[in-house]
Amino acid sequence: MGARLAGPTNEAFELLRTTYTPPEGRRGTLAISSMISLAGNWLSQRLGHFQMAHPQLAVRLESSDSIVDFMHDDIDVAIRTGDGDWPSLTSDFVMPYTFAPLLSPRLMESIDLRHPEDLLKLPILDPQDPNWACWMADAGVAFDPVAQKAWPALGAQVNEARVALAGRGWRC
């Protein structure tokens, strides 16, 4: 997977470097807003190398799932999922983003898991997340997020993934 993403990742960082590198002798700042899960699980691991290769460009990462208002927020670039059709903005495809159920082996052993709808026997972390409806529809499963048991709001997919891996539920 890493080798497949290397090309698009390098192209994306090259685009950022050429767009935001200040004139010779001046130091500039590139402010990036990224979804919390992407920032914690992927982007932050790569920014150190980017920063070392471009010391004239300081990088500031803000992790938030909120939509950026470029007119009011001090952000240069935002990384989000979507179809790229955002009025008055320019978008570039960075990489595919695949959603899949995540649960601990212990929780998986607690049910007879043969079909996607069998997952509905387990507690779903944040059933209101729109990714659930997409994944369930793709799997051919009728899914009503309102009918699911209420769970605490954990604020980010990375937190929900940790709960899932601890065997307390599953998430997409």
N, C-alpha and C positions, 0 to 999 in steps of 0.2 A: 504494500500500500504506500509506504514512504517513497519508494522509487517512482511510483505513478504520480505522486503529488509534487515531486521535486521540481519538475519543469514549470508547471503553473505557479508554484510558490515563488520560485526564483524570478519569474516574469513579473509577478505582482510586486515583489520587493524592489525590483529594478525600476518599475514604473513609479513607485513611491520615491525612490532615491532621486531619479531625474526630475521629478516634479517639484520636490520640496528641498532640494539641496540649495543652500544660499550661495550668493556670489563668493568668490575666493576671499578667504580671510575673515569671513563673517560666520558666526555660528547661528543656526536656525533651529527651530523646534518643530517636529512633526507630531501633532496630537492625533492619536488614533483612538477611536471608540470601537470596541468589539463586544459582542455578546459574551456574557460571563463564562459560559462553558467553553466557547472557542478560545477565549483569552487564557483561561486556566489550563486547558488541556492541550493546546496546540500553539497559539501565537506567542505566548510569553516565552516558551522554550526557544523560539527562533529570533526573538528581538535582540538578545544579547549578541549573537553573531552579526546581525545586521548593524547594530550600534558600533561594534568593534571595526567593522569594515568601512564605516562612514562616521568617523569621530567628529566631523564638522556638523553633524546633524543630530541633535538631541531628540530622543524619542520619549514621548509621554503616552502611556497607555491608560485609558479609562475603561473599566469593565462595567457594562450596563446593557440590559436588554431593552432599555427605553429607546424610542426613536430619537434621533439627533435632529435638532433644529440648527442648521448651519448658520442661520442668520443671527442666532442669539448665543449658541454654545461655542466655546473656544475649542472647536474640533476641526481638523483638516480633512480627515477621512474616516468613514464608518464602515465596518464590516458586518453585514447582516445577511440573513437568508431571505430568499424571495425570488421573484421572477425578473427583477431588475427594472421593472417599469415604474419608476418613481418620477413624477413630473418635476421638471426643472433641475434634475440631477443627472449626472453622468454615472453609469455603472459599468463595472468590468467583472466578468466571471472569474472567480478565483479557483474554486474547486467544487466538486460535487459534495453534497451533504446528505448522508444517508441516515435515516432513523431506523432503529431496530429495538425490539424489546430487550431489556436488560434485567436480569434477576440472578440471584445467587444460586449456586448448585443445590444448596440445602432447600431453598424454597421450591426450586424446580422439581426436586424429588418428592415434594409433599403432594403433588397432584399427578394424575395421569395425563401428561402433555403430549397429545397426538395431533391436535388441530389448533389453528390460531384462536378459535373461540374458547378453547380450554383455558386460555390466559384470564378470561373473565371470572374464573373461580378464585383468583387471587386479588389481594388489594392492589389497586392501581394508584401510584403516586401522581398527584396532580392530573386527574382525569379531564380537567378543563383546558389543559394544554392543547392547542389546535393540532399539534403533531399527532396526537392520539387518533383524532377523527380521520386524518389522512392515512395513517398506517392501517387502522382497522378497515377503512374502505378499500384500500389496496389488497388487504388480506381477505376481503369478502365477508367481514364480520359486521353484523348490526351492532351499533354502539351508541348508547345514549349517555353522554357525560354527566347529565343531571341525575341520572339514576344510580350513579356510582357512589359508594360510601365516601363521606367527607374525610379528607386527610389534611393535616396542617400544611399551610403554604410555606414552602422551604426557600422560595425566592430565586432559585436557579437550578437548572438541570444538573449541574455538577453536584449540588447538595443532594438532590433526589437520587442521583446515581450512587452516591455513597450509602444512602439508606437502603437502596435496592441491593447493593453488594453485601450489606450487613444482614440480608435476609428478611427485611421488614416490609417488602413490597416490590413492585417492579415498575419500570418506567421505560418510555420510548426514547 
